Each structure stands twice: as structure tokens, then as C-alpha cells.
Amino acid sequence: MKAVILAVDTAIYQNLKEDKNTAVVKRMLEQVGFRIEMEKAIPRDFDVVKAIAARVVEEELGDLIITIGGIECQTEDCVPEAIKAIFDMEVPGIAESMRAYMIRTSKNAMLSRGVSGIRRKTVIINLPDRTNMMKDVLDYVLPELVELVEMLKG
């Protein structure tokens, strides 16, 4: 199984801030059998997010794309809209269950606008950029993500 991790944060992209989350996600994915094909910091820009995620799918670089950040309610938080624009099929249960799980420890989870879905045979999910919350929720959904990726691979 192949995975791509996109850290969507303009400050990380511009080397103004350290990316503490990609290494955590990478380690967690590798522990369940994913090979990381690409890890990349990209700016919070609708067109850039949409284009890179679509290219990953078109070039078959990943069975799973995980974006980190850009899913809150600030003006520049465009990730849900950019990713939804490329879905063939939304899988709202993943994002809904992630929010329900996160809200147990943080009421701020209700402000998360992350989405989840499929383009071709690639699963795409959005994770928050708060490290503890991101790690907990990925741990929670990872078994089902593995199952979904394996199902789509046939």
C-alpha cells in the first residue's frame, strides 16, 4: 500500500515553521504497512491543494492521501473545498466519526471541516494540524482506512 502525506501550511512551505506532524503520520502509516511515496509541504492555496492531490491520483502515487491542516474556519483554510472538488465519491462517515471521536477531548473539534472520500481508487482524508489530536484520531481511523484501501485495490 502506498501513501502520500501533504502538510498544508504556508509557513511550513516557506520554511518559516517546523513541520512536527508529517513524521508522526509517516511513522503511524509505516507501522500498518504503508510505503510513503511522497511527503510534501504545500501552501494553503485552493488551486495548489487541488492540483497536487489530483496529480497524486492521476500518477497513481498513493492509495491513500492524507492532508494535514487547513481544515478550520479561517479564511485561508481551503483544504476541504479543494479536496471535495476532486472526489468521485465522498465518504462522510470517516470525517464524521473523526469529529465525533475528537470531540471527546476537545470541543474545538466541532470547528473541524475536514472531509473524506475517494477519487478513482485513492482514499483521501483531512487531518487537523494539532499534533495530539491528529495522532489520536489517525490511530482511531487507521484500521478502517487500511480496510478501505485494501477493498479498493481489489
Secondary structure by P-SEA (a helix, b strand, c coil): ccbbbbbccccccccccccccaaaaaaaaaaacccccccccccccaaaaaaaaaaaaaaccccbbbbcccccccccccaaaaaaaacccccaaaaaaaaaaaacccccccccbbbbbbcccbbbbbbbccaaaaaaaaaaaaaaaaaaaaaaac
